[in-house]
Amino acid sequence: MRSIPYVQTSVFVDSRYPFGGNQLATFWHTDANDAISTVEMQSIALELNFSETTFIEKTEMSDCSFKVRIFTPVSEIPFAGHPTLGTSFVLKHKKLINSSLKDTTIELGVGPIHVEYLDTNFIQMEQPSPKFGDTIDNLSLITDTIGLTPKDVVQDYPIQAVSTGFPFLVVPLRNLATVKRAVPNSQKIINDLKDFASQEILIFSTESVHEDSHIHARMFAPGAGVLEDPATGSAIGPLGAYLEKYNVLENHSLGEEIKI
């Protein structure tokens, strides 16, 4: 029987929510990973059934420390937020890079991604520059997939595909209650949105549960095998760009922290 070591982490944890965060399995032993086929990696990701599973490999890019492959339960994807941060933690935890390093660059499917170690448990990443896609005027087409109506959408801002490495349909909703009321329909999302730039839906409101937060958001990605993700770094990048582009947050200046 083969032994393939991995580390399980939780990313985007909050002390107010015990056992929270987004789970990640990182297979860190590069020699062991060399013997795993892509099909086997996908099977492992499905068996673990986390939102994502990562595999660290040797890189041929001179400016990167390692190559990281990311798998959802159903497919390999070029970029994701919490797997990037969690895997960067594992690089130090398993001494694959020097513990004194303040930053590193890893190779992902979208190219090199730079990360900084702000503290033992705080890691920051740079995402690719935002790209804004088409806006969607057919509100009911989107709202039908999540159990809402067009009246639930804030129509001061568009429903739009935005990407900072991976595209999401950003949907502004009226209030926190509406965000909580949304119920994703897997088949509708997969079938009705198949011709769009993304089938991944990010809904948000400027009303939040906690007073120190600016935004409350949820993300649905059944096409990737994740009905709802507890926290999604690759979606928060597009959301941040969207909030800035349309000046959604009053009394907020570009570059100031946004808590989601």
C-alpha positions in Angstrom: 0.0 0.0 0.0 1.3 3.4 -0.9 1.8 6.1 1.8 1.2 9.6 0.5 1.6 12.2 3.2 -0.6 15.3 3.5 -1.4 18.1 5.9 -5.0 19.3 6.6 -5.4 23.0 7.3 -8.3 25.4 7.8 -8.1 28.8 6.0 -9.9 32.0 6.7 -10.6 31.0 10.3 -12.4 33.3 12.7 -12.3 32.8 16.5 -16.0 33.6 16.7 -16.7 30.4 14.7 -15.1 27.4 16.3 -14.1 24.7 13.8 -14.8 27.2 11.0 -12.8 28.3 8.0 -12.3 26.4 4.8 -10.7 23.0 4.9 -7.8 22.2 2.6 -5.7 19.0 2.1 -2.2 19.6 0.9 -0.1 16.7 -0.4 3.4 18.2 0.3 5.9 15.4 -0.5 7.1 16.2 -4.0 8.8 12.9 -4.6 5.7 11.0 -3.5 3.6 13.3 -5.7 5.7 12.6 -8.7 4.4 9.0 -8.6 0.7 10.2 -8.6 -1.0 10.5 -11.9 -3.5 13.3 -12.7 -6.3 10.8 -12.6 -5.2 9.7 -9.2 -5.0 13.2 -7.9 -8.5 13.9 -9.1 -9.7 10.7 -7.4 -8.0 11.7 -4.1 -9.7 15.1 -4.3 -13.1 13.5 -4.8 -12.5 11.0 -2.0 -11.5 13.8 0.5 -14.4 16.0 -0.8 -13.0 19.3 0.4 -13.6 22.3 -1.7 -10.0 22.0 -2.9 -7.1 19.7 -2.5 -3.5 20.7 -3.5 -0.4 18.9 -4.6 3.0 20.4 -4.4 5.4 19.6 -7.2 8.8 20.8 -8.3 8.8 23.8 -10.6 10.7 24.6 -13.7 10.1 28.3 -13.3 13.2 30.0 -12.0 11.3 32.7 -10.0 9.0 30.2 -8.2 9.8 28.0 -5.2 7.3 25.2 -6.1 4.5 24.4 -8.5 1.0 23.8 -6.9 -1.8 22.0 -8.6 -5.4 22.6 -7.3 -8.3 20.1 -7.6 -11.9 20.5 -6.6 -13.9 17.2 -6.2 -14.6 17.2 -10.0 -11.8 19.1 -11.8 -8.4 20.7 -11.8 -8.6 24.5 -11.7 -5.9 27.1 -12.5 -6.3 29.3 -9.5 -8.0 29.5 -6.1 -7.5 31.6 -3.0 -7.6 29.5 0.1 -5.6 26.7 -1.5 -2.9 29.2 -2.3 -2.8 30.6 1.2 -3.1 27.2 2.9 -0.4 25.6 0.7 1.9 28.5 1.4 1.5 27.8 5.1 2.4 24.2 4.5 5.6 25.1 2.6 7.0 26.5 5.8 5.3 24.0 8.2 7.0 21.1 6.4 10.2 23.1 5.9 10.0 23.0 2.1 11.2 26.6 2.3 13.2 28.5 4.9 11.2 29.5 7.9 12.8 32.9 8.0 11.5 33.9 4.5 9.1 36.8 4.4 7.7 35.9 1.0 7.7 33.4 -1.8 6.3 32.9 -5.3 4.5 29.7 -6.3 3.6 28.5 -9.8 -0.1 28.0 -10.4 -2.1 27.3 -13.5 -2.6 31.1 -14.0 1.2 31.7 -13.6 3.4 32.9 -10.8 1.5 34.1 -7.6 3.4 36.1 -5.0 2.6 35.5 -1.3 3.9 37.3 1.8 4.2 35.9 5.3 2.9 38.7 7.6 3.0 36.5 10.7 3.0 32.8 11.6 -0.6 32.4 10.8 -1.2 35.4 8.6 -0.4 35.1 4.9 -1.2 37.6 2.1 -1.4 37.0 -1.6 -1.3 39.0 -4.7 -4.0 38.1 -7.3 -3.8 38.9 -11.0 -5.2 42.3 -12.2 -9.1 42.3 -12.4 -10.9 41.7 -15.7 -14.4 42.9 -16.0 -16.6 40.9 -18.4 -20.1 41.4 -19.7 -22.9 42.6 -17.6 -26.1 40.6 -17.4 -29.4 42.3 -18.0 -31.7 39.3 -17.6 -32.0 39.4 -13.8 -34.5 36.6 -13.5 -32.2 34.2 -15.3 -29.7 34.6 -12.5 -32.1 35.0 -9.6 -34.1 31.8 -10.6 -30.9 29.8 -10.1 -30.7 30.9 -6.4 -34.3 30.9 -5.4 -34.7 34.7 -5.5 -36.5 37.3 -7.7 -35.3 40.4 -9.6 -36.7 42.6 -6.9 -34.0 41.1 -4.6 -31.2 42.6 -6.7 -29.8 46.1 -6.1 -30.2 47.5 -9.6 -27.8 50.5 -9.0 -25.0 48.1 -9.8 -24.7 45.4 -12.5 -24.6 41.7 -12.3 -21.2 41.2 -13.9 -18.5 38.6 -14.5 -15.3 39.6 -12.8 -12.0 37.7 -12.6 -8.7 38.1 -10.8 -7.6 34.7 -12.0 -10.9 32.8 -12.0 -14.2 34.4 -13.1 -17.3 34.8 -10.9 -20.7 36.3 -11.5 -21.0 39.1 -8.9 -24.6 39.7 -7.8 -25.5 42.7 -5.5 -28.5 42.0 -3.2 -30.6 44.3 -1.1 -29.9 43.2 2.4 -28.5 40.5 4.7 -31.8 38.7 4.9 -31.9 38.3 1.2 -28.4 36.9 1.1 -29.3 34.4 3.7 -32.6 33.5 2.0 -30.8 32.4 -1.3 -31.0 28.7 -2.0 -28.8 27.5 -4.9 -30.3 25.1 -7.4 -27.4 23.0 -8.7 -29.0 21.9 -12.0 -30.3 25.3 -12.8 -26.9 26.9 -12.2 -25.1 24.3 -14.3 -27.7 24.2 -17.2 -29.1 27.8 -17.3 -25.7 29.5 -17.0 -23.7 27.2 -19.3 -23.2 29.9 -21.9 -21.9 32.5 -19.5 -18.3 33.4 -18.7 -18.8 31.7 -15.3 -21.2 29.4 -13.6 -19.8 30.5 -10.2 -22.1 32.9 -8.4 -21.0 35.3 -5.7 -23.9 37.1 -3.9 -23.3 39.9 -1.4 -24.9 42.7 0.6 -23.5 45.7 2.3 -25.4 44.7 5.4 -23.4 42.2 7.5 -23.7 40.0 10.6 -20.9 41.7 12.5 -20.5 45.4 12.9 -16.8 45.3 12.0 -17.5 43.8 8.6 -18.3 45.8 5.5 -19.8 43.0 3.4 -21.7 39.7 3.8 -21.1 37.3 0.9 -21.9 33.7 -0.2 -20.5 31.7 -3.1 -22.0 28.9 -5.1 -20.1 26.7 -7.5 -21.9 23.4 -8.1 -20.2 23.0 -11.5 -16.9 22.7 -9.7 -18.4 20.2 -7.3 -18.9 22.8 -4.5 -22.5 23.7 -3.9 -21.5 26.4 -1.4 -18.0 27.4 -0.3 -17.6 28.6 3.3 -14.9 31.2 2.2 -13.5 31.8 -1.2 -10.3 33.8 -1.8 -10.5 33.7 -5.5 -14.0 35.2 -5.3 -13.1 37.9 -2.8 -10.6 39.3 -5.2 -13.2 40.0 -7.9 -15.6 41.3 -5.3 -13.1 43.7 -4.0 -12.4 45.0 -7.5 -16.2 45.3 -8.2 -16.7 47.2 -4.9 -14.0 49.7 -5.9 -15.1 50.0 -9.5 -18.7 50.9 -8.7 -17.9 52.7 -5.4 -20.3 50.5 -3.6 -19.1 51.3 -0.1 -19.8 54.8 1.1 -17.0 56.7 2.9 -14.4 54.1 1.7 -11.2 55.1 0.0 -9.2 53.0 -2.5 -6.7 50.9 -0.7 -8.4 50.9 2.7 -9.2 47.5 4.2 -12.5 45.8 3.4 -13.7 43.1 5.8 -16.0 40.4 4.3 
